[in-house]
Structures are given as C-alpha cells and as structure tokens.
C-alpha cells in the first residue's frame, strides 16, 4: 500500500467513524478512536455485505467506501455499547 493509499484510508476511516459516532449517539471515541472504528467498520462491512448479498453499487468509489465504512462502524459501535453494558 502506498503512502497515498494509507492517507486516503485514514481520511475515509475518520469520516466514517465520525459519522458512525453521530448516528450512534454518545458512542464517539475521539479522533483516533473514530479512525479505528471507521477502518474496522470497513472491514466488517466488506466481510458481511457480500455474505448478505448487499451491494451499494460502484458509482463513486470514495462515497461508496465511506458508506460501507460508516455502516460497518455503526455495527462496531453498537456491539461495543452492548459489551460495555454487559460489563
């Protein structure tokens, strides 16, 4: 992966993590945490969506990546919230 690719992944992860934190109220984790949530969310969505037969299309790769990562980030934050409540 090139330096440009890493920077783009961090930017997309940050945006997606921030959006996921806004959607799941009170679950934001700060700048670094949001980037991690966005990146982990992208992996979760890229693993889960094909198994469920969900495809968002390929109109704009960056917008599609942000949407995938945001949905995955919301899933990650909901799971984290459930784990926090159980502990």
Biotite code that builds the C-alpha atoms (Angstrom):
import biotite.structure as struc

atoms = struc.array([
    struc.Atom([0.000, 0.000, 0.000], chain_id="A", res_id=1, res_name="UNK", atom_name="CA", element="C"),
    struc.Atom([1.345, 3.401, -0.935], chain_id="A", res_id=2, res_name="UNK", atom_name="CA", element="C"),
    struc.Atom([1.553, 6.419, 1.338], chain_id="A", res_id=3, res_name="UNK", atom_name="CA", element="C"),
    struc.Atom([-1.315, 7.986, -0.604], chain_id="A", res_id=4, res_name="UNK", atom_name="CA", element="C"),
    struc.Atom([-3.434, 4.875, -0.043], chain_id="A", res_id=5, res_name="UNK", atom_name="CA", element="C"),
    struc.Atom([-2.751, 4.956, 3.680], chain_id="A", res_id=6, res_name="UNK", atom_name="CA", element="C"),
    struc.Atom([-3.666, 8.645, 3.878], chain_id="A", res_id=7, res_name="UNK", atom_name="CA", element="C"),
    struc.Atom([-6.897, 8.029, 1.956], chain_id="A", res_id=8, res_name="UNK", atom_name="CA", element="C"),
    struc.Atom([-7.761, 5.074, 4.230], chain_id="A", res_id=9, res_name="UNK", atom_name="CA", element="C"),
    struc.Atom([-7.187, 7.261, 7.311], chain_id="A", res_id=10, res_name="UNK", atom_name="CA", element="C"),
    struc.Atom([-9.340, 10.062, 5.913], chain_id="A", res_id=11, res_name="UNK", atom_name="CA", element="C"),
    struc.Atom([-12.163, 7.704, 4.929], chain_id="A", res_id=12, res_name="UNK", atom_name="CA", element="C"),
    struc.Atom([-11.868, 5.944, 8.295], chain_id="A", res_id=13, res_name="UNK", atom_name="CA", element="C"),
    struc.Atom([-12.021, 9.255, 10.152], chain_id="A", res_id=14, res_name="UNK", atom_name="CA", element="C"),
    struc.Atom([-15.082, 10.455, 8.245], chain_id="A", res_id=15, res_name="UNK", atom_name="CA", element="C"),
    struc.Atom([-16.857, 7.119, 8.578], chain_id="A", res_id=16, res_name="UNK", atom_name="CA", element="C"),
    struc.Atom([-16.001, 6.812, 12.276], chain_id="A", res_id=17, res_name="UNK", atom_name="CA", element="C"),
    struc.Atom([-17.234, 10.332, 12.954], chain_id="A", res_id=18, res_name="UNK", atom_name="CA", element="C"),
    struc.Atom([-20.485, 9.654, 11.068], chain_id="A", res_id=19, res_name="UNK", atom_name="CA", element="C"),
    struc.Atom([-20.966, 6.389, 12.961], chain_id="A", res_id=20, res_name="UNK", atom_name="CA", element="C"),
    struc.Atom([-20.401, 8.240, 16.252], chain_id="A", res_id=21, res_name="UNK", atom_name="CA", element="C"),
    struc.Atom([-23.038, 10.811, 15.264], chain_id="A", res_id=22, res_name="UNK", atom_name="CA", element="C"),
    struc.Atom([-25.520, 8.089, 14.274], chain_id="A", res_id=23, res_name="UNK", atom_name="CA", element="C"),
    struc.Atom([-24.932, 6.102, 17.475], chain_id="A", res_id=24, res_name="UNK", atom_name="CA", element="C"),
    struc.Atom([-25.313, 8.988, 19.915], chain_id="A", res_id=25, res_name="UNK", atom_name="CA", element="C"),
    struc.Atom([-22.754, 9.148, 22.701], chain_id="A", res_id=26, res_name="UNK", atom_name="CA", element="C"),
    struc.Atom([-20.540, 6.428, 21.265], chain_id="A", res_id=27, res_name="UNK", atom_name="CA", element="C"),
    struc.Atom([-17.842, 8.625, 19.724], chain_id="A", res_id=28, res_name="UNK", atom_name="CA", element="C"),
    struc.Atom([-14.325, 7.682, 20.752], chain_id="A", res_id=29, res_name="UNK", atom_name="CA", element="C"),
    struc.Atom([-12.288, 10.763, 19.814], chain_id="A", res_id=30, res_name="UNK", atom_name="CA", element="C"),
    struc.Atom([-10.270, 11.335, 16.665], chain_id="A", res_id=31, res_name="UNK", atom_name="CA", element="C"),
    struc.Atom([-8.031, 8.258, 16.807], chain_id="A", res_id=32, res_name="UNK", atom_name="CA", element="C"),
    struc.Atom([-10.873, 6.060, 18.066], chain_id="A", res_id=33, res_name="UNK", atom_name="CA", element="C"),
    struc.Atom([-13.152, 7.260, 15.260], chain_id="A", res_id=34, res_name="UNK", atom_name="CA", element="C"),
    struc.Atom([-10.495, 6.477, 12.648], chain_id="A", res_id=35, res_name="UNK", atom_name="CA", element="C"),
    struc.Atom([-10.070, 2.989, 14.112], chain_id="A", res_id=36, res_name="UNK", atom_name="CA", element="C"),
    struc.Atom([-13.850, 2.458, 14.244], chain_id="A", res_id=37, res_name="UNK", atom_name="CA", element="C"),
    struc.Atom([-14.149, 3.581, 10.606], chain_id="A", res_id=38, res_name="UNK", atom_name="CA", element="C"),
    struc.Atom([-11.359, 1.297, 9.414], chain_id="A", res_id=39, res_name="UNK", atom_name="CA", element="C"),
    struc.Atom([-12.619, -1.688, 11.431], chain_id="A", res_id=40, res_name="UNK", atom_name="CA", element="C"),
    struc.Atom([-16.133, -0.873, 10.221], chain_id="A", res_id=41, res_name="UNK", atom_name="CA", element="C"),
    struc.Atom([-14.934, -1.000, 6.622], chain_id="A", res_id=42, res_name="UNK", atom_name="CA", element="C"),
    struc.Atom([-13.524, -4.480, 7.208], chain_id="A", res_id=43, res_name="UNK", atom_name="CA", element="C"),
    struc.Atom([-16.736, -5.608, 8.931], chain_id="A", res_id=44, res_name="UNK", atom_name="CA", element="C"),
    struc.Atom([-18.912, -4.280, 6.110], chain_id="A", res_id=45, res_name="UNK", atom_name="CA", element="C"),
    struc.Atom([-16.693, -5.706, 3.375], chain_id="A", res_id=46, res_name="UNK", atom_name="CA", element="C"),
    struc.Atom([-16.916, -9.109, 5.043], chain_id="A", res_id=47, res_name="UNK", atom_name="CA", element="C"),
    struc.Atom([-20.617, -9.003, 5.999], chain_id="A", res_id=48, res_name="UNK", atom_name="CA", element="C"),
    struc.Atom([-22.294, -7.345, 2.985], chain_id="A", res_id=49, res_name="UNK", atom_name="CA", element="C"),
    struc.Atom([-21.279, -9.883, 0.316], chain_id="A", res_id=50, res_name="UNK", atom_name="CA", element="C"),
    struc.Atom([-22.481, -12.719, 2.557], chain_id="A", res_id=51, res_name="UNK", atom_name="CA", element="C"),
    struc.Atom([-25.863, -10.991, 2.868], chain_id="A", res_id=52, res_name="UNK", atom_name="CA", element="C"),
    struc.Atom([-25.977, -10.254, -0.871], chain_id="A", res_id=53, res_name="UNK", atom_name="CA", element="C"),
    struc.Atom([-25.896, -6.464, -0.347], chain_id="A", res_id=54, res_name="UNK", atom_name="CA", element="C"),
    struc.Atom([-24.225, -4.249, -2.933], chain_id="A", res_id=55, res_name="UNK", atom_name="CA", element="C"),
    struc.Atom([-24.244, -0.451, -2.924], chain_id="A", res_id=56, res_name="UNK", atom_name="CA", element="C"),
    struc.Atom([-23.027, -0.066, -6.491], chain_id="A", res_id=57, res_name="UNK", atom_name="CA", element="C"),
    struc.Atom([-19.833, 1.429, -7.860], chain_id="A", res_id=58, res_name="UNK", atom_name="CA", element="C"),
    struc.Atom([-20.770, 4.988, -8.884], chain_id="A", res_id=59, res_name="UNK", atom_name="CA", element="C"),
    struc.Atom([-18.181, 6.743, -6.751], chain_id="A", res_id=60, res_name="UNK", atom_name="CA", element="C"),
    struc.Atom([-15.551, 4.615, -5.067], chain_id="A", res_id=61, res_name="UNK", atom_name="CA", element="C"),
    struc.Atom([-14.853, 7.095, -2.257], chain_id="A", res_id=62, res_name="UNK", atom_name="CA", element="C"),
    struc.Atom([-18.516, 7.741, -1.438], chain_id="A", res_id=63, res_name="UNK", atom_name="CA", element="C"),
    struc.Atom([-19.263, 4.011, -1.530], chain_id="A", res_id=64, res_name="UNK", atom_name="CA", element="C"),
    struc.Atom([-16.271, 3.352, 0.734], chain_id="A", res_id=65, res_name="UNK", atom_name="CA", element="C"),
    struc.Atom([-17.468, 5.961, 3.229], chain_id="A", res_id=66, res_name="UNK", atom_name="CA", element="C"),
    struc.Atom([-20.980, 4.490, 3.243], chain_id="A", res_id=67, res_name="UNK", atom_name="CA", element="C"),
    struc.Atom([-19.674, 0.933, 3.727], chain_id="A", res_id=68, res_name="UNK", atom_name="CA", element="C"),
    struc.Atom([-17.295, 2.030, 6.488], chain_id="A", res_id=69, res_name="UNK", atom_name="CA", element="C"),
    struc.Atom([-19.998, 4.097, 8.206], chain_id="A", res_id=70, res_name="UNK", atom_name="CA", element="C"),
    struc.Atom([-22.485, 1.220, 8.272], chain_id="A", res_id=71, res_name="UNK", atom_name="CA", element="C"),
    struc.Atom([-19.768, -1.110, 9.500], chain_id="A", res_id=72, res_name="UNK", atom_name="CA", element="C"),
    struc.Atom([-18.729, 1.491, 12.093], chain_id="A", res_id=73, res_name="UNK", atom_name="CA", element="C"),
    struc.Atom([-22.297, 1.722, 13.367], chain_id="A", res_id=74, res_name="UNK", atom_name="CA", element="C"),
    struc.Atom([-22.321, -2.071, 13.758], chain_id="A", res_id=75, res_name="UNK", atom_name="CA", element="C"),
    struc.Atom([-18.990, -1.936, 15.622], chain_id="A", res_id=76, res_name="UNK", atom_name="CA", element="C"),
    struc.Atom([-20.210, 0.853, 17.934], chain_id="A", res_id=77, res_name="UNK", atom_name="CA", element="C"),
    struc.Atom([-23.459, -0.981, 18.685], chain_id="A", res_id=78, res_name="UNK", atom_name="CA", element="C"),
    struc.Atom([-21.522, -4.127, 19.584], chain_id="A", res_id=79, res_name="UNK", atom_name="CA", element="C"),
    struc.Atom([-19.150, -2.077, 21.775], chain_id="A", res_id=80, res_name="UNK", atom_name="CA", element="C"),
    struc.Atom([-22.138, -0.458, 23.516], chain_id="A", res_id=81, res_name="UNK", atom_name="CA", element="C"),
    struc.Atom([-23.628, -3.881, 24.228], chain_id="A", res_id=82, res_name="UNK", atom_name="CA", element="C"),
    struc.Atom([-20.311, -5.112, 25.623], chain_id="A", res_id=83, res_name="UNK", atom_name="CA", element="C"),
    struc.Atom([-19.983, -2.007, 27.846], chain_id="A", res_id=84, res_name="UNK", atom_name="CA", element="C"),
    struc.Atom([-23.498, -2.516, 29.249], chain_id="A", res_id=85, res_name="UNK", atom_name="CA", element="C"),
    struc.Atom([-22.851, -6.183, 29.950], chain_id="A", res_id=86, res_name="UNK", atom_name="CA", element="C"),
    struc.Atom([-19.616, -5.443, 31.826], chain_id="A", res_id=87, res_name="UNK", atom_name="CA", element="C"),
])
